[in-house]
Amino acid sequence: MDSLPVGLTEPLDWTSDVPAYEQIKNRITFAIARGAFGPNDQLPSVRALARGLVVNPNTVIRVYRELEQGGLLYTRKGVGVFVVPHAARRCRRERDAIVEDRLREAIDLARRAAMDDDELEALLRRLLAEGRA
C-alpha cells in the first residue's frame, strides 16, 4: 500500500509548535478514528509516507514505533505495519482529547483577550460555517 489517504497528504505545518513526528502521529490517529484505516489494514510504507510528507524516514519509523508501543499498530516483519483490531475506538478517544486540549487553549486565549461568551460563540459559529463552505 503506497497511496496516502486524505489527511496524510497535506504538507506538515513547519511553523507549528507541534513537532513533525507528533503531527504525523496525530494524523494517523485521526485517520484510524475516521475509518480511513480499518482493523488489520496496512499503513503506507515508511518510505512512501516519508516521501509524501517530505520528512526523514526515521521520523516515520519513530511514529510507527510509538503507535505500536501504544497498542494501536502491529508490525509483520518484512510485510508492513498494520492497525490492531479495536484501534478505532481508542483513536477516537485520543482524537477527542487532542481536540479538547486545543479548544481549551483557544478558550484560555479568548479569556485573556477579554472576549465574553457571546463573542466567543459568535466566532466559533463563524469558523464552523467557514469550514462547511
C-alpha positions in Angstrom: 0.0 0.0 0.0 1.7 3.2 -1.1 -1.2 5.5 -1.8 -1.8 8.0 1.0 -5.3 8.7 2.4 -6.7 12.1 2.9 -5.1 13.7 6.0 -1.7 12.1 5.3 -1.2 14.0 2.0 -1.3 17.7 3.2 2.1 19.3 4.0 3.1 19.5 7.6 3.0 22.8 9.4 6.6 23.7 9.9 5.7 26.9 11.8 3.8 24.9 14.4 5.0 24.4 18.0 3.9 20.8 17.5 6.9 18.7 16.3 6.7 17.0 12.9 6.6 13.5 14.4 3.7 14.4 16.6 1.8 16.0 13.7 2.2 12.7 11.8 1.2 10.6 14.8 -1.9 12.7 15.2 -2.8 12.4 11.5 -2.5 8.7 11.6 -4.6 8.5 14.8 -7.2 10.8 13.2 -7.2 8.6 10.1 -7.8 5.5 12.1 -10.5 7.3 14.1 -12.5 8.3 11.0 -12.1 4.8 9.4 -9.6 5.6 6.7 -7.7 2.6 8.1 -9.7 -0.3 9.5 -8.8 -3.3 11.6 -5.8 -5.1 10.2 -5.4 -2.6 7.3 -1.8 -2.0 6.2 -0.5 1.5 6.6 1.7 3.2 4.0 5.3 2.0 3.9 7.8 4.1 5.8 9.4 5.3 2.6 6.1 6.2 1.0 4.8 8.2 3.9 8.2 9.9 4.4 8.3 10.8 0.7 4.7 12.0 0.8 5.2 14.2 3.8 8.8 15.2 2.9 10.3 14.0 6.2 13.2 11.8 7.1 12.2 8.1 7.1 13.5 7.9 10.7 10.7 10.3 11.7 8.1 7.9 10.3 9.8 4.9 12.0 9.6 6.8 15.3 5.9 7.5 14.8 5.1 3.9 13.8 7.2 2.6 16.8 5.3 4.9 19.3 1.9 3.9 17.9 2.9 0.3 18.1 4.1 0.7 21.7 0.8 2.4 22.4 -1.1 -0.6 21.2 -2.6 0.8 18.0 -0.4 -0.8 15.4 1.5 -4.0 14.9 4.3 -4.9 12.6 4.7 -8.0 10.5 8.4 -8.3 9.7 9.1 -8.0 6.0 5.4 -7.2 5.3 4.5 -3.9 6.9 2.7 -2.1 9.6 -1.0 -2.8 10.4 -3.8 -1.4 12.5 -4.8 -3.5 15.5 -8.4 -4.6 15.8 -10.4 -2.2 18.0 -7.9 0.7 17.5 -10.6 3.0 16.1 -12.4 3.4 19.4 -9.1 4.2 21.2 -8.1 6.6 18.4 -11.5 8.4 18.6 -11.0 8.9 22.3 -7.4 10.2 21.7 -8.6 12.4 18.9 -11.3 13.9 21.1 -8.7 14.5 23.9 -6.3 16.3 21.5 -9.0 18.5 20.1 -10.4 19.2 23.5 -6.9 20.3 24.7 -6.6 22.7 21.7 -10.1 24.1 22.3 -9.2 24.7 26.0 -6.1 26.6 24.9 -8.2 28.7 22.5 -10.8 29.4 25.2 -8.0 30.4 27.6 -6.5 32.7 24.9 -10.0 34.2 24.4 -10.4 34.8 28.1 -7.0 36.5 28.3 -8.2 38.7 25.4 -11.3 39.6 27.4 -13.7 38.0 25.0 -17.1 37.3 26.6 -19.1 34.1 25.9 -21.3 35.8 23.2 -18.2 36.9 21.3 -16.6 33.5 21.6 -19.7 31.7 20.5 -20.2 34.1 17.5 -16.6 33.5 16.5 -17.0 29.7 16.8 -20.2 29.7 14.7 -18.5 31.8 12.0 -15.5 29.4 11.9 -17.7 26.4 11.8 -19.7 27.9 8.9 -16.5 28.7 7.0 -15.4 25.1 7.5 -18.6 23.9 5.8 -18.3 26.2 2.9 
